[in-house]
Amino acid sequence: MVFNSLQFLVFFMVVSILYYQIKNQMGRVWLLLLSSCYFYMTFVPVYILILGFTIVIDYIAGILIASSTANKKAWLTLSIIANVGILVFYKYFNFLLGNIEPLITQVFPHYELPYMNIILPIGLSFHTFQAMSYTIEVYRGNQKPERNFVVYALYVMYYPQLVAGPIERPQNMIHQFHEFKEYRWDNVKEGLARMAWGFFKKVVIADRVAVEVDYAFANHHSLSSWSLMAAAMLYSFQIYCDFSGYSDIALGASRLMGITLMENFNEPYKSKNITEFWTRWHISLSSWFRDYVYIPLGGNRKGEVRKRINVFFVFLLSGLWHGANWTFVAWGSLHGALVTLLPGKGKKDPTKNPIADAVFICLNFIIVTFFWIFFRASNIKTATTYIAEIFSFKGGPAKFGMNITELLFSVSFIIIMLFRENKFKSHLIRKDIFFTAYLTLMVLICYFFGVFGENQFIYFQF
């Protein structure tokens, strides 16, 4: 079940109405858990057994870690091995075989490698990382073990952020499942307004510009350099609106029930350097790698050289986390190399020269756009060829996968999104008349300008 489907809208309304009809907290927890199971099973039903297995392992491990003195690390290790083992098997097994196949066939020419004909469980990387954060935090003493199995299962299975995040910490989520949330009209308004903004970014911008992006990558040999660069820039907005649109819908659906999820994006394309970009993009993943990989490796405590090695390694892992393809490794490595070689402050410096700031923002956006080409391409050769064709400065007439009117509308909506992002929250829900007008406008824009093919969100594959 994808968010941009009629099935989800019906599901969301039924669950939200029932949620406030139930007057005890455990009844609500059961409702959300069973609803989340149904939500996940609409993809590949049998894969819920994988989540069930890791939930049982981590639930028991959390209790044993807290109650043990000598074997804490052993139980934590068991939990991490179980989670990472499943992730590696389903996501990287065929990738690893494919990379050693040339070596094997040199020695055993007739040996057929045991490739697995399996579909990657949707959102596996997201709920694996969320599950690991629980046992790690229990081990560190920052989170008490959750004794209620149903509550812990909901922490992993919670449908708004189950398949594409944000990757939550137990300190933020678990206590909220124990608290009874009274119905508040302000929560409903805020939640619906946030969801409407997310749908706008997904179906009006992301899915529409996807037509042009797909056309350019499929026909890059015959297009002009200008057309290829334009499509690459559109992909930057496609992936942002697709992923942040999902996060908006997730945060909004959760907020309607009085449950707060962490913010996952903060206008990343307004960053003035690559370091700042990573404080604004996919914040839950960046902070996860910082807290559970970068700092345990030594962070910046072991000298400048070690710090740079740690930074690059984290970005390399981040790229590999996104997918079993060398394109993702290259994408992560490029970001890691740039952050390592040109470290920025990563903060919003007080604006002293607006023109200089605008120049740095544009330059950073162009760099990020070129890196996104590796993320979008099916293989390294396609990515490098695409970039080479941009710098070949090929001329010729502009060719587009969509007509000029659609292109102009898409660019106009992108501009609106850039100027209005994060500005609707404070005042649009203050008065009911503004909220009603805003929601009506968003529904009409999505209806008349949206692309409704139930296209999956890009980050579902991770």
Secondary structure, 3 states (H helix, E strand, C coil): CCCCCHHHHHHHHHHHHHHHHCCCHHHHHHHHHHHHHHHHHCCCHHHHHHHHHHHHHHHHHHHHHHHCCCCHHHHHHHHHHHHHHHHHHHHHHHHHHHHHHHHHHHHCCCCCCCCCCCCCCCCHHHHHHHHHHHHHHHHHCCCCCCCCHHHHHHHHHCHHHCCCCCCCCHHHHHHHHHCCCCCCHHHHHHHHHHHHHHHHHHHHHHHHHHHHHHHHHHCHHHCCHHHHHHHHHHHHHHHHHHHHHHHHHHHHHHHHCCCCCCCCCCCHHHCCCHHHHHHHCCHHHHHHHHHHHHCCCCCCCCCHHHHHHHHHHHHHHHHHHHCCCHHHHHHHHHHHHHHHHCCCCCCCCCCCCHHHHHHHHHHHHHHHHHHHHHHHCCCHHHHHHHHHHHHCCCCCCCCCCCCHHHHHHHHHHHHHHHHHCCCCCCCCCCCHHHHHHHHHHHHHHHHHHCCCCCCCCHHHHC
